[in-house]
Structures are given as structure tokens and as C-alpha cells.
């Protein structure tokens, strides 16, 4: 059964999922810690996405994830990112989507930060697959199929995320010539996990259109994924225009990807470059803190000393 973020569950079911008493669960609902909906008959229901959010926010291990339609926890991947990456690489190469989902969701539902899941498990697993291909021990179709499996898995993970209304916004994507969608989807899921209302714009977007998106959407943070660059001179000229648009809208511009060489980075003005998802998370969280301090200061009462 596939997980559905929109599927409602009764308090009794949620109590079983979290491994707590029904009375504790109802108390959390009464306190507003768990958001609920009501059926036409007045019965209280909790969405699967809300259960996952609640468990992650409070460090609660989901005892019975299968009751939410999620894969059961796999003890073979527990607390060992390197081992998990190797297991994931083998599962992906074999085309075992069920096991791949199980590994990813086990870590995501536990206490593994999303950024570390992306860097130390998923990215590392693809490095292993890349090494196999370089040694002619894996086929191109296996790498492409692996990407498709992870893309579907991350879309499921995204459906389980909830972001508060009024959160700071973020958007981004890849420029012309870059059709790699995994990195920009990771950025979207990661930034949503950090508390942003984040939206990936997609791949291979002309710079003129990226500039237009910045002016119309006015995000707090704009990301640019660069796994592949067709023409470095055109890319730099496009980044300059994107940077100017971000400056005009007071949007923070962050870029990352294996195609961003040190030489390119030196020529990118007013762009924060990151090497991995953990650095992106750190930058995004620091930006959130700045905005919260600014908002808090603006809400302080004026000095009325005569």
C-alpha cells in the first residue's frame, strides 16, 4: 500500500502508529499539538502527514508505520549511514523499489536529518553506482532507473510534509541544458523540512524565465541547481541577471551542483555557493533566524519616553 498524506486516521489508529495510549493521543489533540479534522458525524480524524510531522518534530519513533501505508522500519539500516548507502545502492541497482523506499523512509521517519539523508545516504549511494558504471560493472539503464526510483520516493516524502501558512517562500530549479531533476527536488524537500514554503520550478528553464519567476514570486530564497552546464560564458551571464533580479526583490540567491567549479564560483557575484544539502540547510536556517529577529524587532513597542 502506498502512503497517502491526505488519508485520515482515527485517534485510536494514530495511537497505535505512535505506540502511545489513546488517552495521551487525545490529550495532544485537545492541546492543539496534533491538528485534527472532523467528519460529518463529528468524529475526530488526523491526516497521515500531520502524524509524520508531529513524530518528527518531537523525536518520536513511529512504532507501526505500515498503519500509515509506509514501509516498516528496517533494522538493517539503523544508525549507520554508510551501511545504509551501500544497501540503497544495491537495492537501486537491482531495481528493488520496495526496499529502496524502505531504507529512505526508515531514516526519514527516524531522527536522521533530511540533509544528512540526502548527502550521506542518497548521494553516496549514487556515487557507488557511478563507480560501478565507470568500472563497467553497471549499465546506464540501471543508473537512470535508480534516479526514477528515488524521484518517486522523494515525491512520496514530500507529500508527508506540512508547512505552516505564512511561512517564508523559496523556489528554484535548473537552467537551460540541465535536465537533472533529482537535485532540485532534493532542494525543495529539504527547504520544506526547514520550514519554507518551497516549490521547485523544474528543469532546463531559460534564464529569462528564471528572472521573470523571481520578479513575480519574490521568494525569500531562490536556489539554482547546476549539475550540468552547456556553455560557461552563457551560464555566467545568466547568473548575473538572476543575481540582479534577486537583489531587486531582496531574495537570497544560493547555488550548488557538481558543475560549479572553483573558477566559476569566483566569477559569480552575490551568490552563496554550497557544496551539499547540509550546507544548504545551514544557510536556509540562518536566513530564517535573521528574518525572525527582524520581525521581532519590528514588533517591539516604540519608545514613548517623553
C-alpha positions as CSV (number, residue, x, y, z in Angstrom):
1,X,0.0,0.0,0.0
2,X,1.3,3.4,-0.9
3,X,1.4,6.2,1.7
4,X,-1.1,9.0,1.4
5,X,-0.5,12.3,3.2
6,X,-4.2,13.1,2.7
7,X,-5.6,9.9,4.2
8,X,-7.3,10.5,7.6
9,X,-6.9,8.2,10.6
10,X,-8.8,7.9,13.9
11,X,-7.2,8.8,17.2
12,X,-7.1,5.1,18.1
13,X,-5.2,4.3,14.9
14,X,-2.8,7.1,15.4
15,X,-2.1,6.0,19.0
16,X,-1.2,2.6,17.6
17,X,1.0,4.2,14.9
18,X,3.0,6.2,17.6
19,X,3.0,3.4,20.2
20,X,1.2,5.5,22.8
21,X,-2.1,5.3,24.7
22,X,-5.2,6.6,23.2
23,X,-5.8,8.9,26.1
24,X,-2.3,10.5,25.6
25,X,-3.1,10.9,21.9
26,X,-6.5,12.6,22.6
27,X,-4.8,14.9,25.1
28,X,-2.3,16.0,22.5
29,X,-5.2,16.7,20.1
30,X,-7.1,18.7,22.8
31,X,-4.0,20.8,23.4
32,X,-3.7,21.5,19.7
33,X,-0.3,19.7,19.3
34,X,-1.9,17.5,16.7
35,X,-4.2,19.2,14.2
36,X,-7.4,17.3,13.6
37,X,-10.4,17.4,11.3
38,X,-14.0,16.4,11.9
39,X,-16.1,14.0,9.9
40,X,-19.8,14.9,9.0
41,X,-20.7,12.8,12.0
42,X,-18.4,14.8,14.3
43,X,-15.7,12.1,14.7
44,X,-12.1,13.4,15.0
45,X,-9.6,12.4,12.3
46,X,-5.8,13.1,11.9
47,X,-4.1,13.2,8.5
48,X,-1.1,11.0,7.9
49,X,1.0,14.0,7.0
50,X,0.2,15.5,10.4
51,X,1.2,12.3,12.2
52,X,4.5,12.3,10.5
53,X,5.1,16.0,11.2
54,X,4.3,15.5,14.9
55,X,6.5,12.5,15.3
56,X,9.5,14.2,13.5
57,X,9.1,17.4,15.5
58,X,9.2,15.6,18.8
59,X,11.7,12.9,18.0
60,X,9.1,10.1,18.4
61,X,9.9,6.9,16.5
62,X,6.8,5.7,14.6
63,X,6.1,2.3,16.0
64,X,3.9,1.0,13.2
65,X,4.5,3.0,10.0
66,X,2.7,0.3,8.0
67,X,-0.6,1.5,9.5
68,X,0.0,4.8,7.6
69,X,0.8,2.9,4.4
70,X,4.5,3.4,4.9
71,X,7.2,0.7,4.8
72,X,8.1,-0.9,8.1
73,X,11.3,0.2,9.8
74,X,14.3,-1.8,8.6
75,X,16.7,-2.6,11.5
76,X,19.4,-3.3,8.9
77,X,19.8,0.4,8.1
78,X,19.6,1.7,11.7
79,X,22.0,4.5,12.7
80,X,24.6,3.7,10.1
81,X,24.6,6.0,7.1
82,X,27.5,4.3,5.3
83,X,25.9,0.9,5.6
84,X,22.5,2.4,4.5
85,X,24.1,3.9,1.4
86,X,25.6,0.6,0.4
87,X,22.3,-1.2,1.0
88,X,20.5,1.6,-1.0
89,X,22.9,1.3,-3.9
90,X,22.4,-2.4,-4.1
91,X,18.6,-2.1,-4.0
92,X,18.7,0.6,-6.7
93,X,21.0,-1.4,-9.0
94,X,18.7,-4.4,-8.6
95,X,15.6,-2.2,-9.3
96,X,14.1,-3.1,-5.9
97,X,11.9,-0.1,-5.4
98,X,10.2,-1.5,-2.3
99,X,13.5,-2.0,-0.4
100,X,14.8,1.4,-1.6
101,X,11.6,3.1,-0.2
102,X,12.0,1.2,3.0
103,X,15.6,2.4,3.5
104,X,14.8,6.0,2.8
105,X,11.6,6.1,4.8
106,X,13.2,4.3,7.7
107,X,15.8,7.1,8.0
108,X,13.3,9.9,7.3
109,X,10.9,8.7,9.9
110,X,13.7,8.3,12.5
111,X,16.0,11.0,13.8
112,X,18.2,11.3,10.6
113,X,18.1,14.9,9.4
114,X,16.8,15.2,5.8
115,X,20.0,17.0,4.8
116,X,22.2,14.1,6.1
117,X,19.9,11.5,4.5
118,X,20.4,13.3,1.1
119,X,24.2,13.8,1.5
120,X,25.4,10.7,3.4
121,X,22.9,8.1,2.1
122,X,21.3,9.0,-1.3
123,X,24.2,11.0,-2.8
124,X,26.7,8.4,-1.5
125,X,24.6,5.6,-3.0
126,X,24.7,7.3,-6.4
127,X,28.5,7.7,-6.1
128,X,28.7,3.9,-5.6
129,X,26.6,3.4,-8.6
130,X,28.7,5.8,-10.6
131,X,31.9,3.9,-9.6
132,X,30.3,0.7,-10.7
133,X,29.4,2.2,-14.1
134,X,33.0,3.6,-14.5
135,X,34.3,0.1,-13.9
136,X,31.8,-1.4,-16.4
137,X,30.0,-3.2,-13.6
138,X,26.7,-1.4,-14.1
139,X,24.7,-0.3,-17.1
140,X,23.4,3.2,-17.9
141,X,19.8,2.0,-17.7
142,X,20.5,0.9,-14.0
143,X,21.6,4.4,-13.1
144,X,18.6,6.0,-14.9
145,X,16.2,3.6,-13.3
146,X,17.8,4.3,-9.9
147,X,17.1,8.1,-10.4
148,X,13.4,7.3,-11.3
149,X,13.0,5.2,-8.1
150,X,14.5,7.9,-5.9
151,X,12.4,10.6,-7.6
152,X,9.2,8.7,-6.9
153,X,10.3,8.0,-3.3
154,X,11.1,11.7,-2.6
155,X,7.8,12.8,-4.1
156,X,6.1,10.5,-1.5
157,X,8.3,12.0,1.2
158,X,7.2,15.5,0.1
159,X,3.5,14.5,0.3
160,X,4.1,13.7,4.0
161,X,5.4,17.2,4.7
162,X,3.3,20.0,6.2
163,X,4.3,23.7,6.1
164,X,2.6,26.4,8.1
165,X,0.7,29.1,6.2
166,X,2.6,32.3,6.1
167,X,6.0,30.6,6.0
168,X,8.8,32.2,4.1
169,X,8.9,31.2,0.5
170,X,11.6,29.6,-1.6
171,X,11.7,28.4,-5.2
172,X,14.3,27.4,-7.8
173,X,15.3,25.0,-10.5
174,X,17.9,24.3,-13.2
175,X,18.8,26.5,-16.2
176,X,18.8,25.6,-19.9
177,X,20.7,22.5,-20.7
178,X,20.4,20.9,-17.3
179,X,17.7,18.2,-17.3
180,X,18.8,16.7,-14.0
181,X,15.7,16.9,-11.7
182,X,16.9,15.0,-8.6
183,X,19.0,17.8,-7.1
184,X,16.3,20.4,-7.4
185,X,13.7,18.1,-5.9
186,X,16.0,17.4,-3.0
187,X,16.4,21.2,-2.5
188,X,12.6,21.5,-2.4
189,X,12.1,18.7,0.1
190,X,14.9,19.9,2.2
191,X,13.8,23.5,2.4
192,X,10.2,22.4,3.2
193,X,11.7,20.4,6.0
194,X,13.5,23.6,7.2
195,X,10.1,25.4,7.3
196,X,9.9,27.2,4.0
197,X,7.0,27.1,1.6
198,X,9.3,25.7,-1.1
199,X,8.5,24.9,-4.8
200,X,10.7,23.5,-7.5
201,X,10.1,25.3,-10.8
202,X,11.5,22.3,-12.7
203,X,14.5,21.8,-15.1
204,X,16.0,23.4,-18.2
205,X,14.4,26.8,-17.6
206,X,15.8,29.7,-19.7
207,X,17.4,32.4,-17.6
208,X,14.9,35.0,-18.9
209,X,12.1,32.9,-17.4
210,X,14.0,32.4,-14.1
211,X,14.4,36.2,-13.9
212,X,10.7,36.6,-14.5
213,X,9.8,34.0,-11.8
214,X,11.9,35.9,-9.3
215,X,10.2,39.2,-10.0
216,X,6.7,37.6,-9.9
217,X,7.1,35.2,-7.0
218,X,9.6,37.3,-4.9
219,X,10.9,34.4,-2.9
220,X,12.9,34.9,0.3
221,X,15.3,32.3,-1.1
222,X,16.0,31.3,-4.7
223,X,18.1,28.3,-5.5
224,X,19.9,27.3,-8.7
225,X,20.9,23.7,-9.2
226,X,23.9,23.2,-11.6
227,X,24.7,19.6,-12.2
228,X,25.4,20.3,-15.9
229,X,26.4,23.5,-17.8
230,X,26.3,23.7,-21.6
231,X,28.2,26.9,-22.0
232,X,30.1,28.5,-19.1
233,X,30.1,32.0,-20.6
234,X,26.3,32.0,-21.2
235,X,25.8,30.4,-17.7
236,X,27.7,33.2,-16.0
237,X,25.9,35.9,-17.9
238,X,22.6,34.3,-16.9
239,X,23.6,34.0,-13.3
240,X,24.5,37.7,-13.3
241,X,20.9,38.5,-14.4
242,X,19.4,36.2,-11.9
243,X,21.6,37.8,-9.2
244,X,20.4,41.3,-10.2
245,X,16.8,40.1,-10.0
246,X,17.3,38.7,-6.6
247,X,18.9,41.9,-5.4
248,X,15.9,43.9,-6.7
249,X,13.5,41.6,-4.9
250,X,15.6,41.2,-1.8
251,X,15.8,37.4,-2.4
252,X,18.8,35.4,-1.2
253,X,20.4,33.5,-4.1
254,X,22.1,30.2,-3.4
255,X,23.6,27.8,-6.0
256,X,25.1,24.3,-5.9
257,X,26.0,21.4,-8.1
258,X,28.9,19.4,-9.3
259,X,29.3,21.7,-12.4
260,X,30.2,24.7,-10.3
261,X,34.0,24.6,-10.5
262,X,36.1,26.9,-8.2
263,X,36.8,29.1,-11.3
264,X,33.1,29.6,-12.0
265,X,32.4,30.3,-8.4
266,X,35.0,33.1,-8.3
267,X,33.1,34.9,-11.1
268,X,29.6,34.6,-9.6
269,X,28.8,37.8,-7.8
270,X,26.4,38.0,-4.8
271,X,25.7,34.2,-4.9
272,X,26.1,31.9,-2.0
273,X,27.6,28.6,-3.2
274,X,27.1,25.4,-1.3
275,X,28.7,22.0,-1.8
276,X,26.0,19.8,-0.3
277,X,22.5,19.7,1.2
278,X,23.8,20.1,4.7
279,X,25.3,23.5,3.8
280,X,22.1,24.5,2.1
281,X,20.2,23.6,5.2
282,X,22.6,25.7,7.4
283,X,22.2,28.7,5.1
284,X,18.4,28.4,5.0
285,X,18.1,28.1,8.7
286,X,20.4,31.1,9.3
287,X,18.3,33.1,6.9
288,X,15.2,32.1,8.8
289,X,16.8,33.3,12.1
290,X,17.6,36.7,10.5
291,X,14.1,37.2,9.3
292,X,12.6,36.2,12.7
293,X,14.9,38.6,14.5
294,X,13.9,41.4,12.1
295,X,10.2,40.6,12.5
296,X,10.6,40.5,16.3
297,X,12.4,43.9,16.3
298,X,9.7,45.5,14.1
299,X,7.0,44.3,16.5
300,X,8.7,45.8,19.6
301,X,6.7,48.8,21.0
302,X,8.1,52.2,20.2
303,X,9.9,54.1,22.9
304,X,7.4,56.6,24.4
305,X,9.7,58.3,26.8
306,X,8.6,61.9,27.0
